[in-house]
Amino acid sequence: MTTTEPITLTQYGRMAEKHWREFRPNMVAEMEAKGVLQEMLLEAEEKTAGEMHDLTMQFQKQGLTPQQAHDQAWEMVRERYLLLPEETPA
């Protein structure tokens, strides 16, 4: 997918990029070489936002306040797509 329009990332995408550059430099270098870094960051933020929304609604139905529901969802989702584990040296 090639677009001429720049991708504008949300706070999730910017957080992921900062984290990935610090803790996953090899992965970032590979993505940049393939020209897919921005696309992958956008995908990570979209998945995070979608799951955050679904889980927040689910937790609110279980009786949590909106803030509690959001915090609980964030704890569960953030490491799935954004805050990936650090690369291990080869």
N, C-alpha and C positions, 0 to 999 in steps of 0.2 A: 504494500500500500504506500504510494507516494502522494504527498499532498504539497501544494505550494503554500498553504496557510500554516503559520506556526501554531503549534499546539500550546494552549495555555493550561498549565497544571494548577490544580487546587492545592490547598495546604497538604493534602495527603500525598500528592505526586511530588511536591517539593520536599516533603519530609523523606519520602522514599529515596529520591535522588541523593539527598545529602547523606543518608544512611548507607545507601549502596556504594557511593563513591568512597566513603570512609572504610566500610567493612567488607565490601565485595568488589574491590577494584578490578580484579580479573574479569568478573562477570560484566562489569560496566564497559571495560575495554573491548570485550567481544561484541557486546551489543552496539557500541559505537562503530566498530569496524564494519558491522553488518548494516548499520544505519537504522537500527530498530530501537534505540534507547528510549526516545520520546514515546514511541508507540507502546513499549512495554510499561513505561511509567504510567501512561494514561490507562492502560488495561488494569494495572495494579490499583490505581485510585478508584476506577469504576467498580471493580470487584469489592474493594473495601467499603465504598459508600453503599453499595447495594446490600451487602451482608450486614453492615452497621444498621441500616434502616430496618431490615427484616428482624434482626435480633432485638433492636430497641423496641419495636412494636410488640414482639413476643414477650419480652420482659415486662413491659407496661401492662399487658394483659394478665400477667402473673402477679401484679400488684406493686411493682416497683415504681418509684417516682420517675418522671422523664429523665432527670439527671442520673439517678441510680441505674436506670436502664441503659442510658448512653454509656456510662462508665463501664458497666459490665460487658456490653457489646464490644467496646474498644479493647478491653483486656483480652477478649477472645479472638478478635480479628486482626489486630495490628501486626502480629508476627507472622500471619499467614501470607501477606502480600507486601507489606511495607518494610517492616523491621526484620529483615531476613537475618539468619545466623551468620556470624563472621566466617569468612572463607578460612579453610585450614591450609596451612602451607603444604605445598606438594612434596 
